[in-house]
Amino acid sequence: MKTFYLIKERSIKGLNPLIFILIALFSGNVSSAQDQYTMEWHKEEDTQLSNWTFSCVDPLFQECQKIRLDSEDNVIVAGTSLENGSYDFLLLKYSNTGELLWKQLLDISNGSDDRITGIFIDNSDNIIIAGISETSQFLSKSIIIKLDETGNILWESNYSDQYSKSFPSKVIADSSGNVFIAGVIDNGGFFHQAFFVCKFDANGNFIWDSIYAPEESTAYRGITLKIIDNTIVSLGLVFKFFPLDRRIVLLKHTQEGNLLYSKETSFDGERNNYSGSSHIDDAGNSYIGLFGNFKVIKYDPLGNEQWQFEVPTNLPDNVTADEVHDIITDTNGNVYITGRHYGENYNDPTEYTNGDLQVNKISSEGNSIYSYRYNNTGANTYDGGNKMFLGDNGYLAIGGSSGEIEGESRYLAIVLDESGEAFDIIREEAPGNDNEITSLVMDHDLNFYVTGIGSLKALTQKYLFTGTLGTGHFSENRSKIKVYPNPFSNQFQIETKGISGMAEFILYNSNGSIVYRKSFENIPELTIDAQSFSSGFYFYRLSHGEIVEYGKLVKK
């Protein structure tokens, strides 16, 4: 992959600058990711995390450690702890520099089990969490809690006291502070489950709920929801075994709780089960990932199937193992999926692996854009992706785990560039056994943050971007720049506030011709008008003092 160097000004006099730019950009083994990230801090919270934290694929029964950023890039971690002997809600807030600002351990049920299933950060940096609280061995209720940015509880509400069990799977809030939840009501077994959507106002008062379960002896599960044009769009699943039938269900409600639309659509389920991954994009299209085959299905805003995308496998019919763990989309409607995939060598003892991390980028029409696969040892060990986050410049961060021959696993984070090549691969030798990233997030400077579990501890880390779009590989007393966005459209910016004195920026096209040149002094940011530039690759050279920095840009 790309390697970038600092080259003294005097070393390129009299030679074609583009030659040195290309050497700097592409020297070394282009198939190997380089060190573009550095761990800035690592925090362990000895909270005796639940083993259930490992599974992020079924919000009905297992919670997942989650990480979010507020407006100041402070880090909020939510999960479940066994610190007090029973499962309790756990919330941690760190500053961007890794200082623990506060910790909340919430025993809602007074000694029974409480598990967080969802978190949402609103426009005022308030934290809204949802979870399950057991009221007895066979009864539970959905809990919703709102905290301010300092960790103080503003209100606590619950849903479904009149039902035997309820499980919230997704929580969101609108710009007015109203809170919406989708989930499952269980009134006595798998075949008596109902899909619910409910609303609370900004003060935690229950406003309305809607229960969807039109058929008897059928399981209905609410899995996610989104607010689109003031309409509450929710996605659920339907399971029926006699006869076998698996369906998605799409519901649309008004803000007042009136059902505007419902649609059920079957998907082929002879081998495939829902993997726990789902998504609704900004246009109202919905997606589900499958377990059995590495497959994602897209539905239009009316719930009609649009396409299926599958990565083929050689698994025999009696082995069900490939699965999609996460689905996200970008503003152009492209779809990204990750999970584990066994590949073509399942029956080959010399090539057999226990699943590899697989990433695919798919166009809005269902065509492959790129495919990326990670296999650490090539032996019978597991590598898998759990969660993804798409950065501002099209770079994709994936978090998961990577297995050892001895059976242990390590934190695994991979950042792919816009073409699907590995920009950096981080396989962290964190303390303890069975380390796994269960959630990650990226800020606007391409730094990323991960959380997960290792030896029953909450492990949270920040990785500082030190690559070509950021600060470069030089010490803190040297100047720093940032060029963004990349790829760019009509303009791009050069953040130069770390530079003092005279500097010069030169932009070359792929033929080595200069298309832009500017000298400046003590200007914190430059905006380059690129409307007249043709689409394609460009290379820049920024010199200040004795330091020369190079990078590649792409015009869409």
SVG drawing of the C-alpha trace seen along z (x, -y; Angstrom):
<svg xmlns="http://www.w3.org/2000/svg" viewBox="-54 -35 74 67">
<polyline fill="none" stroke="black" stroke-width="0.4" points="0.0,0.0 1.1,-3.6 4.3,-4.7 5.0,-8.4 8.3,-10.0 9.6,-13.4 12.2,-14.5 14.5,-17.5 14.0,-20.3 17.6,-20.1 17.2,-16.4 14.9,-17.1 16.4,-20.2 16.9,-19.7 14.7,-16.6 11.1,-16.1 9.1,-16.5 6.5,-14.1 9.0,-11.2 9.8,-11.8 6.1,-12.2 5.4,-8.8 8.3,-7.2 7.1,-8.6 3.5,-7.5 4.1,-4.0 7.4,-2.7 7.5,0.5 5.1,3.4 1.9,1.9 -0.2,4.9 0.6,4.3 -1.0,1.7 1.4,-0.7 1.3,-2.2 -1.1,-5.1 -2.5,-5.0 -1.0,-5.1 -2.7,-4.2 -3.1,-7.4 -4.6,-5.8 -5.9,-2.5 -8.3,-2.3 -9.3,0.8 -12.3,0.7 -12.3,3.7 -16.1,4.1 -16.3,7.9 -18.3,7.6 -20.8,10.1 -19.7,12.8 -22.8,12.1 -21.0,8.9 -19.3,11.1 -22.4,11.5 -23.7,8.4 -26.0,10.3 -29.2,10.8 -30.6,7.7 -33.5,9.9 -31.3,11.9 -27.7,10.4 -26.5,6.9 -23.4,5.5 -20.8,3.1 -21.3,-0.2 -19.3,-3.4 -20.4,-6.8 -18.9,-10.4 -20.6,-13.6 -20.3,-17.0 -16.9,-17.6 -15.6,-14.1 -15.8,-12.9 -16.2,-9.1 -19.3,-7.4 -19.2,-3.6 -22.3,-1.6 -22.6,2.0 -23.4,4.4 -21.4,5.2 -21.2,7.9 -19.3,5.7 -22.1,5.9 -22.8,9.6 -25.7,9.2 -26.0,7.7 -26.2,3.9 -26.3,1.1 -22.8,-0.3 -22.0,-3.8 -18.5,-5.3 -17.5,-8.7 -14.0,-9.6 -12.5,-12.9 -11.0,-12.9 -7.6,-12.5 -8.7,-9.4 -9.5,-10.8 -12.4,-9.0 -14.9,-11.8 -17.6,-9.7 -18.9,-6.2 -22.5,-5.1 -23.4,-1.6 -27.2,-1.3 -29.0,1.5 -32.5,0.9 -34.0,4.2 -32.4,4.1 -30.4,7.3 -31.9,8.9 -30.4,8.7 -30.4,5.5 -28.8,5.3 -28.3,2.3 -29.4,2.9 -29.3,-0.6 -27.8,-4.1 -28.4,-7.4 -26.7,-10.8 -29.0,-13.8 -28.3,-17.3 -27.6,-18.5 -25.2,-15.7 -27.7,-14.0 -27.4,-10.3 -30.5,-8.1 -30.1,-4.4 -32.6,-1.5 -32.3,2.0 -33.9,5.0 -34.7,5.2 -35.8,8.4 -38.7,8.1 -38.7,11.9 -37.3,15.1 -39.8,15.0 -40.8,11.3 -38.9,8.3 -39.6,4.8 -38.0,2.3 -36.2,-0.5 -35.4,-4.0 -33.1,-6.4 -32.0,-9.9 -28.8,-11.3 -27.2,-14.7 -23.7,-15.2 -22.3,-15.0 -23.9,-11.7 -26.9,-12.9 -30.1,-11.0 -32.8,-13.3 -35.6,-10.8 -36.2,-7.0 -39.3,-5.4 -40.3,-1.9 -42.5,-0.2 -44.7,3.0 -45.6,3.4 -48.8,5.1 -46.8,7.7 -44.8,10.6 -41.6,9.7 -40.4,6.9 -37.1,6.4 -36.1,3.0 -33.8,3.5 -33.4,-0.1 -33.7,-3.6 -33.6,-7.0 -34.7,-10.5 -35.9,-13.4 -34.8,-17.0 -37.5,-17.9 -36.3,-15.3 -39.1,-12.7 -37.8,-9.2 -38.9,-6.2 -38.2,-2.5 -38.7,0.6 -38.6,4.1 -40.4,7.3 -43.1,8.3 -43.1,11.9 -46.4,13.2 -45.5,16.8 -42.9,18.3 -41.3,18.0 -44.6,18.3 -46.3,15.5 -44.1,12.5 -45.3,9.1 -43.5,6.2 -43.9,3.0 -43.1,-0.7 -43.6,-3.2 -43.0,-6.9 -42.0,-8.9 -41.9,-12.7 -38.7,-14.7 -39.6,-14.5 -40.0,-10.7 -43.8,-10.5 -45.3,-7.6 -47.2,-8.9 -48.3,-5.9 -47.5,-2.4 -48.4,-0.3 -48.4,3.5 -48.1,5.5 -48.9,9.3 -51.7,10.1 -51.2,13.8 -51.3,16.3 -48.5,18.9 -46.1,16.5 -43.1,14.6 -42.9,10.8 -39.7,9.0 -39.0,5.3 -35.3,4.8 -34.6,1.2 -36.3,-2.2 -35.5,-5.6 -37.3,-9.0 -37.7,-10.0 -39.6,-13.2 -41.3,-13.1 -42.5,-9.5 -41.4,-6.7 -40.2,-3.9 -39.5,-0.6 -38.3,2.7 -39.1,6.1 -38.9,9.8 -41.6,12.5 -40.9,16.2 -43.3,19.1 -42.4,22.7 -45.6,24.5 -45.2,24.1 -41.7,22.6 -41.8,18.9 -39.5,16.0 -40.5,12.4 -39.5,8.9 -42.2,6.4 -42.0,2.7 -44.2,0.3 -44.7,-3.5 -46.3,-5.5 -47.2,-9.2 -45.8,-11.2 -49.2,-10.6 -48.9,-6.8 -51.2,-6.2 -50.2,-3.3 -49.8,-4.7 -48.4,-1.6 -47.5,2.0 -45.9,4.5 -44.6,8.1 -42.2,9.6 -40.9,13.2 -37.2,14.0 -35.8,17.3 -35.2,19.1 -34.4,22.8 -30.8,22.3 -30.7,18.6 -31.6,17.1 -31.5,13.5 -28.0,12.7 -29.0,9.8 -27.7,7.1 -30.2,4.6 -30.2,1.1 -32.6,-1.7 -30.9,-4.3 -31.8,-8.0 -34.0,-7.3 -36.1,-4.7 -34.6,-1.6 -34.1,1.2 -31.6,4.1 -31.1,7.3 -28.1,9.5 -28.3,13.3 -26.7,16.2 -26.1,19.3 -24.9,17.6 -23.0,14.3 -25.9,12.4 -27.6,9.0 -31.1,8.2 -32.2,4.7 -35.9,3.6 -37.3,0.3 -39.2,-2.2 -42.4,-0.2 -40.9,3.0 -40.4,4.6 -37.3,6.6 -34.8,4.9 -31.9,7.2 -29.8,9.8 -26.0,9.8 -24.2,12.9 -20.5,14.0 -20.5,17.7 -19.3,20.4 -18.2,24.0 -19.7,24.9 -21.6,28.2 -25.4,28.1 -25.1,29.4 -22.8,26.5 -24.3,23.1 -21.6,20.6 -21.2,17.6 -22.9,14.5 -23.2,10.8 -22.6,8.9 -23.1,5.3 -24.6,3.2 -24.1,-0.5 -24.7,-2.9 -23.2,-6.1 -24.9,-9.2 -24.7,-7.8 -26.6,-4.7 -23.7,-2.3 -23.9,0.5 -21.1,1.9 -21.3,5.3 -18.9,7.2 -18.9,10.4 -17.3,13.8 -17.0,16.0 -15.4,19.4 -14.5,19.0 -13.6,21.6 -11.2,23.9 -13.5,25.3 -12.7,28.9 -8.9,28.3 -7.0,29.2 -4.0,27.1 -6.1,24.0 -9.0,24.4 -9.8,21.4 -12.4,21.0 -13.9,18.0 -12.2,14.9 -13.1,11.3 -15.0,10.3 -16.0,6.8 -17.9,5.9 -18.9,2.5 -22.0,2.8 -23.6,0.2 -27.1,-1.0 -28.1,1.2 -26.6,4.3 -23.3,4.6 -20.0,5.3 -17.6,2.3 -14.9,4.0 -14.3,7.1 -11.8,7.2 -10.8,10.3 -8.5,10.6 -7.0,13.9 -4.3,13.7 -2.8,17.1 -4.3,19.1 -4.9,21.9 -8.0,23.0 -8.5,19.7 -11.3,17.2 -11.1,13.7 -14.4,11.7 -15.7,8.2 -18.4,7.0 -19.0,3.3 -18.1,0.6 -17.9,-3.2 -17.6,-5.2 -15.3,-8.3 -15.8,-11.7 -13.4,-10.9 -14.8,-7.5 -12.4,-5.6 -14.0,-2.6 -13.1,-1.4 -13.9,2.2 -13.7,3.6 -13.7,7.3 -11.5,10.0 -8.6,12.2 -7.9,15.6 -4.7,17.3 -3.7,21.0 -3.9,21.5 -7.5,20.4 -7.1,16.8 -8.3,13.8 -7.1,10.2 -8.6,6.9 -8.7,6.4 -9.2,3.0 -8.8,2.4 -9.2,-0.8 -9.8,-0.6 -9.4,-3.5 -12.0,-4.5 -10.9,-1.8 -11.1,1.0 -7.4,1.4 -6.1,1.8 -4.9,-1.6 -3.9,-0.2 -4.4,3.1 -4.2,3.1 -4.1,6.4 -3.7,5.4 -2.1,7.7 -4.3,6.5 -4.0,8.0 -5.9,11.2 -7.7,13.7 -10.6,13.5 -10.3,9.8 -13.0,8.5 -14.0,5.1 -17.7,4.9 -18.2,1.2 -16.2,-1.6 -16.6,-5.2 -14.5,-7.7 -14.3,-11.5 -14.0,-14.2 -10.1,-14.0 -10.2,-10.3 -9.1,-9.3 -11.1,-6.2 -12.2,-4.8 -13.0,-1.2 -14.5,0.6 -15.0,4.2 -14.0,6.8 -10.9,8.7 -10.6,10.9 -14.0,9.6 -12.8,6.0 -14.1,3.1 -11.3,2.2 -11.6,-1.2 -8.9,-2.7 -8.3,-5.8 -6.2,-5.5 -4.7,-8.7 -4.6,-9.2 -1.0,-10.0 -1.2,-9.4 -1.0,-11.6 -4.3,-13.4 -3.3,-14.3 -0.1,-15.1 2.5,-12.9 5.2,-11.0 7.1,-13.7 7.5,-15.0 5.0,-17.3 7.3,-20.3 7.1,-20.2 4.2,-21.6 1.1,-19.7 -1.4,-19.9 -4.6,-18.3 -6.0,-18.2 -9.7,-17.4 -12.1,-16.1 -10.6,-13.3 -12.0,-12.4 -13.1,-16.0 -15.7,-17.5 -15.7,-21.3 -13.2,-22.3 -10.9,-21.1 -9.3,-22.7 -5.8,-22.7 -5.6,-23.2 -2.3,-24.9 -2.7,-26.4 0.3,-24.5 2.6,-26.1 4.5,-29.4 6.4,-31.3 6.4,-30.9 5.0,-27.8 4.1,-26.7 1.5,-24.3 1.8,-22.7 -0.8,-20.4 0.2,-18.1 -2.1,-16.1 -1.3,-12.4 0.9,-13.6 3.1,-15.6 1.8,-19.0 1.3,-21.7 -2.4,-22.6 -2.3,-24.8 0.4,-26.6 0.2,-29.0 2.7,-30.6 1.3,-31.8 2.4,-32.9 0.7,-32.3 -2.7,-31.5 -4.6,-28.9 -6.6,-27.4 -6.7,-27.5 -9.7,-26.7 -8.9,-25.5 -11.5,-26.0 -11.4,-22.8 -14.4,-23.2 -12.2,-23.4 -10.2,-20.3 -10.9,-17.1 -11.8,-13.9 -8.9,-11.7 -5.8,-11.4 -3.7,-14.4 -0.6,-14.7 0.4,-17.5 3.6,-18.9 3.6,-21.2 6.9,-22.7 7.5,-24.8 10.9,-25.4 13.0,-22.3 10.0,-20.0 8.3,-18.7 5.1,-16.7 3.4,-14.7 0.0,-13.2 -2.5,-11.9 -5.9,-13.4 -8.8,-12.2 -11.3,-14.4 -14.7,-12.7"/>
</svg>
